[in-house]
Amino acid sequence: MVPDARSTPLIDTSHEALMFPTLTPAQIARIAQSGVVRPIARGDVLIEAGDHVVPFFVITRGEIQIIQPGRGGDVLVAVHGPGKFTGEANLILARRSLMRAVASEPGEVIQLTREQLLDLVQTDGTISEILMRAFIYRRMELAQQGIGDVMLVGSMHCAATLRIKEFLSRNGHPFGYLDLDRDPDAQALLDGLHVTMAEIPVLICRGDVVLRNPSNEAIADCLGFNENIDRAQMRDVVIVGAGPAGLAAAVYAASEGLDALVIEASSPGGQAGSSSRIENYLGFPAGISGQELAGMAFAQAEKFGAKVLIARGATALTCDRKPYRVEIGDGATVPARAVIIATGAQYRKPDIANLSSFEGAGVYYSATFMEAQLCGSEDVIVVGGANSAGQAAVFLSQTASRVLVLVRGDGLADSMSRYLIRRLEEIHNIELRTNAEIVALEGDGHLEHVQYSDKRTGEVSRLDVRHVFLMTGAVPNTAWLSACVTIDAKGFIKTGPDLTRDDLTTARWPLERPPHLLETSLPGVFAVGDVRGGNIKRVASAVGEGSIAISFVHRTLTE
Ligand SMILES: Cc1cc2nc3c(=O)[nH]c(=O)nc-3n(C[C@H](O)[C@H](O)[C@H](O)COP(=O)(O)OP(=O)(O)OC[C@H]3O[C@@H](n4cnc5c(N)ncnc54)[C@H](O)[C@@H]3O)c2cc1C
């Protein structure tokens, strides 16, 4: 029997054509060549929620219902008739199915395994475009509606809640959220689960596993983000970091037939993922949010067959012999014929005594929709004079009453793009304070007041501001590399022509040829994007370097 689900599909159909396109008979015939045709009877469960690596179905006759099973009853999410197909982003990402697919009318379907589907989308551009767009729009819709297999119970005043929301959002994983401060049922739910205040936030994972203030790694494990990735397998190339540079390297490596594994300490997207709107990336005249760009790049890399380990940081590189090995904690190491270091950079933390106690509780390092929601219409401070600070100020000015931009220098001209400086000047609720430096943060549990000094006069001002966005200078993520590759005075990795004869002698460069462009002082190990000395701190340059490095990886693999 078909389960008793709600009779009206939950999905908002305003994106109907994009989410649920109808395949033409010619397209269906092409898909049929890759799979098998099978009959379906009413009540047949084709996919069960929680199943891992599920098949893909095109309906040729009959009807399939997509259902989200839940303790409070099943919810009908979508109905597919002839010409429609099943699946969303999890199918490409080889993650567990969020939904059950059940035949509601007898008929016939074409069934493809995930591998057959990946082969098809790599060779048929038209079908690839239709399916990828539908999968991504379906995922966006699920995320917007909070439909999924995860419920987070927490408080907007708690840094761990913000971390987990950010982790799930940046991984594009849909989740529901219950706020303890706003939802009277939330506390009752936690009492029922015997959760103490110290264990908040709580994540109810896949319906029944209760995780108390879990690490990102524990969440990734519970949701199966890294299932079926063989960590001991020798890879042609291991890419460390899944920011724009690492994801670009993954797309080019996998699409050119290399066996590529990406290791990402947190979530795909890197710094770009924390940008509210990137307006200078080629091909997006209206701009694109960093998260959207990262989500599409991630799906693209997986589509070509690259594997991405989430929430697993590289802790060391074993570089004294080949194959190189990237350590990922717990004694696990990944062997690699070539390595691309794309670990980027992170904001420098200003030297303020109690800074860490306000991180996530009034102090933030990215300005996305999530942080804007936390600030509401209150005043906010943005610290920094580069483009990222400018973007944050423009974005936050849409919701905050007043945005104070604090810069240490005399102005913005040396550090910010002209188009952003003009925007800042034109927006009435943005105020620029130059020669300004934060000297103290005050508050009990949450930031309440900020003190800043005028560097010229030494005068200290105290502001009743509860939200500060720190976007000041970048430090490269190279600590994990110890002495394997040559770095410059600021800790960025030296590559190609920047490596002097002395550098190469000290590093015992063993080859006749000089290092390739983007190659470090270790043959076959490359550095791309913001982690590289002399980088330009742009999404486009990071993407360019990631893709260029792959052509040199091919050369070193034949050496
Ligand atoms: C708020 C903001 C707005 C921006 N806006 C723009 C813009 O509009 N236009 C533009 O061109 N540029 C912009 N930039 C700059 C741009 O985002 C960066 O230049 C770009 O992201 C650099 O890419 P990357 O891949 O080299 O490094 P990152 O983006 O820094 O990515 C590095 C990745 O490596 C991971 N990582 C770090 N250490 C490890 C480890 N040990 N093991 C595994 N993984 C690790 C990190 O978690 C991260 O995901 C902006 C930056 C910020 C912060």
The ligand as an SDF file (V2000), in Angstrom:
LIG
                    3D

 53 58  0  0  0  0  0  0  0  0999 V2000
   34.0310   37.7180    3.2320 C   0  0  0  0  0  0  0  0  0  0  0  0
   34.8770   37.5800    1.9960 C   0  0  0  0  0  0  0  0  0  0  0  0
   34.4420   38.1220    0.8070 C   0  0  0  0  0  0  0  0  0  0  0  0
   35.2160   37.9940   -0.3500 C   0  0  0  0  0  0  0  0  0  0  0  0
   34.7460   38.5230   -1.5190 N   0  0  0  0  0  0  0  0  0  0  0  0
   35.4440   38.3500   -2.6690 C   0  0  0  0  0  0  0  0  0  0  0  0
   34.9420   38.8540   -3.9040 C   0  0  0  0  0  0  0  0  0  0  0  0
   33.8840   39.4610   -3.9740 O   0  0  0  0  0  0  0  0  0  0  0  0
   35.6580   38.6230   -5.0170 N   0  0  0  0  0  0  0  0  0  0  0  0
   36.8250   37.9470   -5.0130 C   0  0  0  0  0  0  0  0  0  0  0  0
   37.4040   37.7450   -6.0780 O   0  0  0  0  0  0  0  0  0  0  0  0
   37.3400   37.4700   -3.8430 N   0  0  0  0  0  0  0  0  0  0  0  0
   36.6790   37.6660   -2.6750 C   0  0  0  0  0  0  0  0  0  0  0  0
   37.1940   37.1980   -1.4870 N   0  0  0  0  0  0  0  0  0  0  0  0
   38.4800   36.5090   -1.5070 C   0  0  0  0  0  0  0  0  0  0  0  0
   38.3160   35.0530   -1.9480 C   0  0  0  0  0  0  0  0  0  0  0  0
   37.2390   34.4770   -1.2610 O   0  0  0  0  0  0  0  0  0  0  0  0
   39.5820   34.2700   -1.6920 C   0  0  0  0  0  0  0  0  0  0  0  0
   40.6250   34.8640   -2.4300 O   0  0  0  0  0  0  0  0  0  0  0  0
   39.4170   32.8150   -2.1220 C   0  0  0  0  0  0  0  0  0  0  0  0
   38.3970   32.2010   -1.3790 O   0  0  0  0  0  0  0  0  0  0  0  0
   40.7170   32.0420   -1.9260 C   0  0  0  0  0  0  0  0  0  0  0  0
   40.4620   30.7270   -2.2700 O   0  0  0  0  0  0  0  0  0  0  0  0
   41.3710   29.5160   -1.7470 P   0  0  0  0  0  0  0  0  0  0  0  0
   40.7170   28.2750   -2.2310 O   0  0  0  0  0  0  0  0  0  0  0  0
   42.7650   29.7690   -2.1170 O   0  0  0  0  0  0  0  0  0  0  0  0
   41.3500   29.5810   -0.1570 O   0  0  0  0  0  0  0  0  0  0  0  0
   40.1550   29.5890    0.8870 P   0  0  0  0  0  0  0  0  0  0  0  0
   38.9490   30.1820    0.3030 O   0  0  0  0  0  0  0  0  0  0  0  0
   40.7340   30.1980    2.1060 O   0  0  0  0  0  0  0  0  0  0  0  0
   39.8700   28.0460    1.1460 O   0  0  0  0  0  0  0  0  0  0  0  0
   40.7780   27.2330    1.8450 C   0  0  0  0  0  0  0  0  0  0  0  0
   40.0730   25.9860    2.3400 C   0  0  0  0  0  0  0  0  0  0  0  0
   41.0270   25.1250    2.9340 O   0  0  0  0  0  0  0  0  0  0  0  0
   40.5060   24.5770    4.1330 C   0  0  0  0  0  0  0  0  0  0  0  0
   41.6170   24.2170    5.0130 N   0  0  0  0  0  0  0  0  0  0  0  0
   42.4320   25.0300    5.7260 C   0  0  0  0  0  0  0  0  0  0  0  0
   43.3530   24.3090    6.4030 N   0  0  0  0  0  0  0  0  0  0  0  0
   43.1110   23.0100    6.1160 C   0  0  0  0  0  0  0  0  0  0  0  0
   43.7160   21.7740    6.4930 C   0  0  0  0  0  0  0  0  0  0  0  0
   44.7770   21.7310    7.3030 N   0  0  0  0  0  0  0  0  0  0  0  0
   43.1990   20.6210    5.9980 N   0  0  0  0  0  0  0  0  0  0  0  0
   42.1370   20.6380    5.1540 C   0  0  0  0  0  0  0  0  0  0  0  0
   41.5200   21.7810    4.7700 N   0  0  0  0  0  0  0  0  0  0  0  0
   42.0080   22.9440    5.2340 C   0  0  0  0  0  0  0  0  0  0  0  0
   39.6480   25.6950    4.7030 C   0  0  0  0  0  0  0  0  0  0  0  0
   38.6670   25.1810    5.5980 O   0  0  0  0  0  0  0  0  0  0  0  0
   39.0360   26.2730    3.4230 C   0  0  0  0  0  0  0  0  0  0  0  0
   37.8330   25.6410    3.0850 O   0  0  0  0  0  0  0  0  0  0  0  0
   36.4520   37.3210   -0.3140 C   0  0  0  0  0  0  0  0  0  0  0  0
   36.9060   36.7820    0.9030 C   0  0  0  0  0  0  0  0  0  0  0  0
   36.1230   36.9060    2.0410 C   0  0  0  0  0  0  0  0  0  0  0  0
   36.6030   36.3060    3.3350 C   0  0  0  0  0  0  0  0  0  0  0  0
  1  2  1  0
  2  3  1  0
  2 52  2  0
  3  4  2  0
  4  5  1  0
  4 50  1  0
  5  6  2  0
  6  7  1  0
  6 13  1  0
  7  8  2  0
  7  9  1  0
  9 10  1  0
 10 11  2  0
 10 12  1  0
 12 13  2  0
 13 14  1  0
 14 15  1  0
 14 50  1  0
 15 16  1  0
 16 17  1  0
 16 18  1  0
 18 19  1  0
 18 20  1  0
 20 21  1  0
 20 22  1  0
 22 23  1  0
 23 24  1  0
 24 25  2  0
 24 26  1  0
 24 27  1  0
 27 28  1  0
 28 29  2  0
 28 30  1  0
 28 31  1  0
 31 32  1  0
 32 33  1  0
 33 34  1  0
 33 48  1  0
 34 35  1  0
 35 36  1  0
 35 46  1  0
 36 37  1  0
 36 45  1  0
 37 38  2  0
 38 39  1  0
 39 40  1  0
 39 45  2  0
 40 41  1  0
 40 42  2  0
 42 43  1  0
 43 44  2  0
 44 45  1  0
 46 47  1  0
 46 48  1  0
 48 49  1  0
 50 51  2  0
 51 52  1  0
 52 53  1  0
M  END
$$$$
